Amino acid sequence: MNATTLTISSRNYSSWSLRGWLVCRMAGLDFSTEVLSGTDSTSRAELLHLSPSFLVPRLRHGDVVVWDTFAIAAYLSETFPEAGLLPRDRAERAHCYSIAGEMHSGFVNLRSALPMNLKAFHPGFRLFNGAKADIERIITIFDDCLDRYEGPYLFGSQPCLADAMFAPVCTRFRTYDVKLPPAAAAYRDTILHWPLMVEWAEEAAQEPEEIEELDMEF
Ligand SMILES: N[C@@H](CCC(=O)N[C@@H](CS)C(=O)NCC(=O)O)C(=O)O
């Protein structure tokens, strides 16, 4: 087994697994992916043993163990500084940390009302006001970045940590048929066609059918 292992849960439902996997791939890490479903007691016991937070993603890189998406990204950007996980410019990096941090700690209404589910499509989905406020803020973030750094990714021509953090949101915009202004819609499509996202979505499509308890933010 590869000494470098990323532990994740569902590819279809787990937005944090997706973010963790994206940053590992963007860093150029050679790793194997271990999927723990989290729905049966054996998997949960295994997860508790592997990840002190009881949450995925969790990365083992040789003798280093790191969990929580932001910590994994920080560790990878420190270990592979040339991989471009963060913008080179200090002010841009501060901006990237700020919006990635907003995603990591916020948008609770969006996350609970519009859970990631790559296989689903809900045309005309009715949004409640709390989720609308989150979506408006995310559109402002996208517009601001695309305007300042000229796209097609949030900080210019290459994807960085911020794109990994917002990638699951772009899948939710498609799943729940969220109407977006043109620049944000173009960015959503850039993310959905990002080769790493296409690869992840293809593997998610192979997962066993929907598990009801998982159809919630997670
Ligand atoms: N803040 C954490 C959130 C991680 C998280 O909530 N992970 C979910 C899956 S998306 C999880 O492990 N849930 C527990 C379980 O599946 O048993 C991070 O950034 O990694």
PDBQT file of the ligand as one rigid body, heavy atoms in Angstrom, charges set to zero:
ROOT
HETATM    1  N1  LIG A 301     -13.866  21.082   8.812  1.00  0.00    +0.000 N 
HETATM    2  C1  LIG A 301     -13.686  19.738   8.300  1.00  0.00    +0.000 C 
HETATM    3  C2  LIG A 301     -15.025  19.182   7.873  1.00  0.00    +0.000 C 
HETATM    4  C3  LIG A 301     -14.924  17.718   7.542  1.00  0.00    +0.000 C 
HETATM    5  C4  LIG A 301     -16.277  17.018   7.492  1.00  0.00    +0.000 C 
HETATM    6  O1  LIG A 301     -17.310  17.535   7.950  1.00  0.00    +0.000 OA
HETATM    7  N2  LIG A 301     -16.267  15.792   6.967  1.00  0.00    +0.000 N 
HETATM    8  C5  LIG A 301     -17.452  14.971   6.907  1.00  0.00    +0.000 C 
HETATM    9  C6  LIG A 301     -17.600  14.390   5.503  1.00  0.00    +0.000 C 
HETATM   10  S1  LIG A 301     -17.825  15.617   4.282  1.00  0.00    +0.000 SA
HETATM   11  C7  LIG A 301     -17.301  13.772   7.825  1.00  0.00    +0.000 C 
HETATM   12  O2  LIG A 301     -16.230  13.227   7.949  1.00  0.00    +0.000 OA
HETATM   13  N3  LIG A 301     -18.394  13.371   8.511  1.00  0.00    +0.000 N 
HETATM   14  C8  LIG A 301     -18.361  12.269   9.462  1.00  0.00    +0.000 C 
HETATM   15  C9  LIG A 301     -18.683  10.928   8.913  1.00  0.00    +0.000 C 
HETATM   16  O3  LIG A 301     -18.803  10.812   7.691  1.00  0.00    +0.000 OA
HETATM   17  O4  LIG A 301     -18.767   9.995   9.676  1.00  0.00    +0.000 OA
HETATM   18  C10 LIG A 301     -12.687  19.784   7.137  1.00  0.00    +0.000 C 
HETATM   19  O5  LIG A 301     -12.392  20.889   6.659  1.00  0.00    +0.000 OA
HETATM   20  O6  LIG A 301     -12.140  18.747   6.733  1.00  0.00    +0.000 OA
ENDROOT
TORSDOF 0
